Amino acid sequence: MILDTLISSKTRVKLLIKFFLNPESRAYLRSLESEFGESTNSIRVELNRFEEAGLLEAESQGNRKIFKARRSHPLFKELQGIILKHTGLDQIIANVVERLGDLDRVYVTGDLAKGLDSSVIDLIFVGNPDKNYLLRLIDKSEKLSGRKIRFLIYSIEEAKKQEFKGEEYLLIWNER
């Protein structure tokens, strides 16, 4: 992947994906250690760099320092755009969502919504898309993104009964 070529630190890439794909993501050092399977030292170094650069903000909760993306940073949108391209979500939005019509909103769920890089993109479509056309668009997007795509479709009425909030759901498109 191009991001891995541009940024030699795998820990840095993982942190960018974690915090800038879903800006609702929050994490502390030990949780990232178990999530990434890396030493706390390498993660701590990168977290401190991001915090010093103003890309992350932190708050103390007891003896934990909880990190999250600083949305007010001037490069936030650009970094998020790079991460969307890296994960292939930009292709999903351009080639699937914007062509389907009759959609209210689209969420990413699963590992990507949690900020973990994954070879599978899990999507939830809310609305009434043409399923045959959706399958053709998904096939095309899988080839472009190099990732498998799984999806669920909820009608607007069904979606009202669901709670699509928190770090498990990333809203990537909204009709409004």
N, C-alpha and C positions, 0 to 999 in steps of 0.2 A: 504494500500500500504506500502511496505517495507520502502520507503523513509520517510514517515510520522512517522514510528516507530523509525527510526534511528535519525531523526531530529525532535525534539519536537516542534520547532517554525514553525507554519504554514506560517507565514510571510517569514521566511527564505527559506522554500521550494518554495513558490511562486516566490521569487526573483531569486532563482537558476534556476527555469524553465524559467522565463522571460528572463534572460540574457545569460544562457548557452545553451538553446535549439537553439535559433537563435541569434548568436553573432552580427547580424546586429541590434538587438533591442537596442533602446535608450529610456530613460525615465527620468522624473524628479519627484520629491516628490509628488506634487499635482496630476499628472496624475496617479501615482501608487495608490494614495489614492482612486480615483474614480474607477480605474480598479479592485483593490482588495477588495474594500468596507471595508477598515480597517483604523484605526486612523493614522494620519501622524506621531505621536510619535513612534509607534512600527515600522513603515517602516523606519523612520529616523535612529533609533538605529541600525537596521540591515544593512542599506546602509552604515552607518559609519563603522561598523565592517568589511564589505566586502571591503570597500575602504582602511581601515587601513591594512588589510591582503594582499592588492595588487590584489585582485580578480576583483575589479571594478576600472575603472578610470573615472574621472569626468572633465567636462569642463564647464565654466560659459558662459551662453548666456543671457546677460542682468541680470536680478535678478534670473534667474533659473540656477540650477546646474544640468546638464545633465549627466546621468550615462550610462556606457556601459561596457561590459565584457572586461577585459584586456586579449587579446589573447596571449600575450607574457608570461603570468604567467605559471610557470612550471606545475601547476595542471589543466590548462584549458582543455586539451584534456580528462583527466580522469574525470573531473566534467561533461563535455559534454557527455561522454560515460555513466555515471551514469544516467543522465537526459534522454538520448535516451532509456536506459533500463526501466526507470520509466514510460515513456510515451508509450512504446511498439514499438517505431520506429526501434529499433535494430532488432526486430522480423520481421518487415515489410521488412527491407533491406535484412535480411538473408533468409526469407521464400518466399518472393514475387519477389522483384526486381532482385536479383541475379539469380533467376531460370527462369525468363520470356524470356530472350533473346530479340533481336530486339527492344531494348530500347535505346534511346539516353540520356535521363535524366528523373529524377523523382523529383517532388517538393511536399513539404507539404504546405498546405495553410490553411486558416481558423484560429481558435483560437490557435492551437498549433504553427503555424508559427509566431503568434504575441507573443508567450511566455506565453499563458494562458493554464492551464491544462484543458483538455476537455475529455469527454467520446466518442468523435467522432474524427476520424482521416480523414482529407480531403487530398486526393492525386491527383496530376496531372501527368499522364504518357505521355511522349513524345516519339513517335515511333509507332511501329506496333505490339503490343503484341497479342498473341493468347487469345482472349476474354474468351473462355470457360475455358481454363487453368487458366487464371487470376481470374475468379470467384471462382474456387476451392481453389486457393491459398489464396484469400481474406477471404474466409470462415474459412480456417484453422488459418489464422493469427488473425481473430477476436476472435476465441476461446483462442488462446495463449495470446493475449494482453489484453483481457477483454474489448475491445473498439470496437465500430462500425466503419466501414471503408467505406467512400464514395470516389468515384473516377471519374475522367474525363480522356479521352484519346484524345490527339491531335496528328495528324500526324506531321512530322517534318516541312512540308510546312505550316500547320496551326499555329504551334508554332512560326514560324518566324514572323507572323503577331501580335503575342501577346507580351506583355511586362511582363516577369516574374522577376521583380526586386523589391527591397525594403523589408520592414519588412513583407509584406503580403505573401511573397513566400520564402520558405526555401529549397534550393537545397540539397537533401539528397543523390543523386546518380547521377553520370555523367559518361558516357562511356569513356570519354577522361581521 
